[in-house]
Amino acid sequence: MKLRSFDIQSDITVNASVESVWTVFTDAARWPEWSMVCTEVWGDLDRLWATGTHLGLRLRMAGRSVPFSVEIVESDPPHSVGWSSTKFNVTAKRRFTFTPVGTGTRITDRKEFSSNVLPVGLWYPRRVIRTMTEQWLEDLKTEAERGR
């Protein structure tokens, strides 16, 4: 077991085209309308998905509302987007990929957590993060399939 890092990955298949899923995903201003995890979004939403852009999120974590600031570090529409953030001496890198599967889309949400100081591999709340991730993906699937 690595003491200072760990990864989590979740996948879901959506019955909608990559373009449809991408449209729902990239409309960040609407996330709080359909996501049970994200309660608020702020930042430069007009140029949001450009590399180097910053985005603010307020996420529901284990019943608490926690603000995060992320920087877009990768953007390849409509195939992938990645961001990075640091909070409480823990750096999180998150990457979404959108892959065509027949007439649908496979979404992969991969997170990497690391710290130079803290043993996140031992104590970080994996179950909370996995629950949030799976809820986020289910909500995205529902919204994308609704708009097919």
C-alpha positions as CSV (number, residue, x, y, z in Angstrom):
1,M,0.0,0.0,0.0
2,K,1.3,3.4,-0.9
3,L,1.2,5.7,2.1
4,R,1.1,9.1,0.4
5,S,-1.2,8.4,-2.6
6,F,-4.1,6.3,-3.9
7,D,-6.4,6.2,-6.9
8,I,-10.1,5.6,-7.4
9,Q,-11.8,4.9,-10.7
10,S,-15.5,4.5,-11.5
11,D,-17.2,3.9,-14.8
12,I,-20.8,4.1,-16.1
13,T,-22.4,3.6,-19.5
14,V,-24.9,6.2,-20.7
15,N,-27.5,5.6,-23.4
16,A,-26.7,8.8,-25.2
17,S,-24.1,9.9,-27.7
18,V,-20.7,11.3,-26.6
19,E,-21.8,14.7,-27.9
20,S,-25.0,14.7,-25.8
21,V,-23.1,13.6,-22.7
22,W,-20.4,16.2,-23.3
23,T,-23.1,19.0,-23.7
24,V,-24.6,18.1,-20.3
25,F,-21.3,17.7,-18.6
26,T,-19.8,21.0,-19.9
27,D,-22.8,23.1,-18.8
28,A,-21.3,23.5,-15.4
29,A,-23.7,26.3,-14.4
30,R,-26.5,23.7,-14.5
31,W,-24.7,21.0,-12.4
32,P,-26.5,22.0,-9.1
33,E,-29.9,21.5,-10.9
34,W,-29.3,17.8,-11.6
35,S,-26.5,16.7,-9.3
36,M,-27.1,15.6,-5.7
37,V,-23.3,16.1,-5.1
38,C,-22.6,19.6,-6.5
39,T,-24.5,22.4,-4.9
40,E,-22.8,25.4,-6.4
41,V,-20.5,26.3,-9.2
42,W,-18.7,29.6,-9.8
43,G,-15.8,31.0,-11.9
44,D,-15.2,32.0,-15.5
45,L,-18.0,29.8,-17.0
46,D,-17.7,31.4,-20.4
47,R,-14.3,29.9,-21.1
48,L,-14.5,27.2,-18.5
49,W,-13.0,24.3,-20.3
50,A,-9.9,26.0,-21.6
51,T,-6.7,24.7,-20.0
52,G,-5.6,27.0,-17.1
53,T,-9.2,28.2,-16.3
54,H,-10.3,28.1,-12.7
55,L,-13.6,26.8,-11.4
56,G,-15.1,26.9,-7.9
57,L,-17.3,24.0,-6.7
58,R,-19.2,23.4,-3.5
59,L,-19.7,19.7,-3.0
60,R,-21.8,17.7,-0.5
61,M,-19.3,15.4,1.3
62,A,-20.7,13.2,4.0
63,G,-23.5,15.7,4.7
64,R,-21.2,18.7,4.7
65,S,-20.9,21.4,2.1
66,V,-17.2,21.8,1.2
67,P,-15.8,24.4,-1.3
68,F,-13.1,23.5,-3.8
69,S,-11.2,25.5,-6.3
70,V,-9.9,23.5,-9.3
71,E,-7.8,24.3,-12.3
72,I,-8.5,22.8,-15.7
73,V,-5.3,21.0,-16.7
74,E,-6.5,19.0,-19.7
75,S,-9.2,19.6,-22.2
76,D,-9.9,17.5,-25.3
77,P,-13.6,18.1,-26.3
78,P,-15.6,15.9,-26.4
79,H,-13.2,13.1,-25.3
80,S,-11.7,14.2,-22.0
81,V,-11.3,16.9,-19.4
82,G,-9.1,16.9,-16.3
83,W,-8.6,19.2,-13.3
84,S,-6.4,19.5,-10.3
85,S,-7.0,21.0,-6.8
86,T,-5.2,21.1,-3.5
87,K,-7.0,21.3,-0.2
88,F,-5.7,20.4,3.3
89,N,-2.3,19.5,1.9
90,V,-3.9,16.9,-0.4
91,T,-3.7,17.2,-4.2
92,A,-6.5,15.7,-6.2
93,K,-6.3,15.1,-9.9
94,R,-9.5,14.2,-11.6
95,R,-9.9,13.1,-15.2
96,F,-13.1,12.3,-17.0
97,T,-13.1,10.4,-20.3
98,F,-16.0,10.0,-22.7
99,T,-15.7,6.9,-25.0
100,P,-18.3,5.9,-27.6
101,V,-19.7,2.4,-27.0
102,G,-22.2,1.5,-29.7
103,T,-24.8,4.2,-29.6
104,G,-23.9,5.1,-26.0
105,T,-21.0,6.5,-24.1
106,R,-18.7,5.1,-21.5
107,I,-17.8,7.7,-18.8
108,T,-14.7,7.0,-16.8
109,D,-14.0,9.2,-13.7
110,R,-10.5,8.7,-12.4
111,K,-9.2,10.4,-9.3
112,E,-5.6,10.4,-8.0
113,F,-5.0,11.7,-4.4
114,S,-1.5,12.5,-3.1
115,S,0.3,14.4,-0.3
116,N,3.9,15.1,0.4
117,V,3.0,15.4,4.1
118,L,0.0,13.3,4.9
119,P,-0.4,9.5,4.7
120,V,-3.6,9.7,2.6
121,G,-3.1,6.1,1.6
122,L,-4.0,5.1,5.1
123,W,-6.7,7.5,6.3
124,Y,-8.4,9.3,3.4
125,P,-12.2,8.7,3.3
126,R,-12.3,6.4,0.2
127,R,-15.9,5.2,0.9
128,V,-17.2,8.8,1.0
129,I,-15.3,9.6,-2.2
130,R,-16.5,6.5,-4.0
131,T,-20.1,7.2,-2.9
132,M,-19.9,10.8,-4.2
133,T,-18.3,9.7,-7.5
134,E,-20.9,7.0,-8.2
135,Q,-23.8,9.4,-7.3
136,W,-22.3,12.1,-9.6
137,L,-22.0,9.6,-12.5
138,E,-25.6,8.3,-11.9
139,D,-26.9,11.9,-11.9
140,L,-25.0,12.7,-15.1
141,K,-26.3,9.5,-16.7
142,T,-29.9,10.4,-15.8
143,E,-29.6,14.0,-17.1
144,A,-27.9,13.0,-20.3
145,E,-30.4,10.3,-21.0
146,R,-33.3,12.7,-20.3
147,G,-32.0,15.0,-23.0
148,R,-31.3,12.4,-25.6
